[in-house]
Amino acid sequence: MQSEQCVETAARRDTILVVDDVELNRVILSEAFREGYRLLEAENGRQALDLVLAEPDRICAILLDVVMPVMDGFAFLEEMRARDLLARIPVFLITADSSESNMRRGYDLGAVDIIGKPVLPYFVRRRVESVVELYRAREQLGRRVEQQAEEIQQLGQSIIESLATAIEFRSGESGEHVRRISALTTWMLEELRACGYPGCNFTDEQISQIATASILHDVGKIAVPDQVLNKPGRLTAEEFELMKIHTVRGCELLEQIPQYHSNPLFRYAYDICRHHHERVDGRGYPDGLKGEELSIWSQVVALADVYDALTNKRVYKPAFTHEKAMEMIRTGQCGQFQPALVDALAQGLEHHARGPETN
Amino acid sequence: MEIQQICSLLEIDWQACVSRFSGNEGLYRRFLFRFPQDETWEQLARAWEQQDIPGVERGAHTLKGIAANLGLARLQADSAAVVDAVRAGRTEELPALMEQLTASCRLAREILSQPVD
């Protein structure tokens, strides 16, 4: 259905704009296109520009005289170029002056073709129509490519979500956990950006990449045995070592992905997988990094993961309230976090009426 | 006067002209017989009277375009000669060329003002 829509948009370009100060010239050109086109006429460049700006998506070609009062053809071309309209709307210069310097100036200013006066309607129509077809096809193709790129991106996103959900599923989680982590990550990064926190001047695209990467934070759990992953009680020291290994296994797994080195998303994901159990005081795992050594996104996902684990039921614990969870985080019962990040979490939840599920 | 007569007096190629109007003969006729009322000639004559040479060039250029579109070959050639002379700086030729242009313009206006059979 999307591609049908884009065909419609391109098909709406049905109007030829004729610009000439002499009525006779406009009449002759308009008559040549009366069949099959909607026609607009202007007496000078100024009028023509107003008409173009009023409906830039409907005009399929402009037939332009050069010598006119108020605004001449060359000035009109410059205005069109300044507004980036020449890539979408072909302009034909219709001129009696076929001197080399005049033609060169016309082409340099972005005219697609130069037609000598007096015009021969049959040939004008053929020349104009072949260019209009070309522009129409190019525009449709461009739209289609854009849509397909978007569809591919969505597909990629859903594959990542499926993979992550399949892994979460082993530890009795639904797909909700990964979606919540991704929402919490987005909100915190937006809060941090809004308050100008150092290193958080992210673009929307970067935030979206980090949020997608956050979904992959636990992919390494695929390497953790079931009996450890789903053990209701406290883990033994040995079992805990096995559990901790999911951070390293996760980024090893990501390294096997061919696009790893070119895609920024996977670089975020690698960092997040490896370091989402680190703590600012250096008492996390696997590398015991601290403070500045940790990226902001791995810290954000670490906090989102802890908050989500606290406020939802796990095999080894009940669900805590938001207030209780925030208190446990602020008092360092789940390891040390930067206070600014905890504030961003609180504010993000506040702004989104507490809880990603309501979104 | 008959159309055929008008064509031969003014050197008009009727079929070529109608096709310039995309086959719309009525439209061509309307503009052809409206030529006597066109004000370009008056503007050009005024400019010449005042020795306003750029004005002469502009007027002759516009007249040339109109003549070309209406298929008035003689008028087109005589206007073009004036435009070319101004652009080439040969102003000494202008009196003779303007006289020629005046004659062909007057002829076209007279003939096109006659009732058509």
Interface residues (C-beta under 8 A of the other chain):
Chain A: V22 L24 N25 V27 I28 E31 A32 R34 V67 A96 K117 P118 V119 L120 P121 Y122
Chain B: S19 R20 F21 S22 N24 L27 F31 H61 T62 K64 G65 I66 A68 N69 L70
